[in-house]
Amino acid sequence: MYYRSHHRPFHNAILHQAYEKNNNIAIPVNIYETEKAFEIELMVPGRNKTNFTIQTENGLLTVEYTKPTEQKDANNKIIQQQFTPQTFKKVFSLPENIQTDNIEAAYIDGVLKISLPLKAVKTPVAKNIAVA
């Protein structure tokens, strides 16, 4: 049995975003809860997976993308530029029931997927106490 959201108060529910720094761009995020994990999806197309940094520390999950430095070509002049992958940082508060040693991430088709497995919950065992 795994720790589910109905075992805790709503205001204490799953992950919540604690901090965001993304240079005036919106990074859409979906968070799902399954029986065995929380799943986070960030819509971040056009990026290189090697420039993502994902870490946990002190009950926080930090997802950061650092834009690589661009090499300027003196022969090319930008006429119009409407998009470029920007640096961003998102920080999520983690509930205590996450197996931080088993977090996995994948970047597929412009979506960064992070799987946060839940710790198994020990089912309390009923115990009869004899009266002396």
Secondary structure, DSSP 8 states (H G I E B T S, - for coil): -B--GGGS-GGG-S-EEEEEE-TT----EEEEE-SSEEEEEEE-TT--GGGEEEEEETTEEEEEE--------TT---S--------EEEEEE--TTB-GGG-EEEEETTEEEEEEEB-B------------
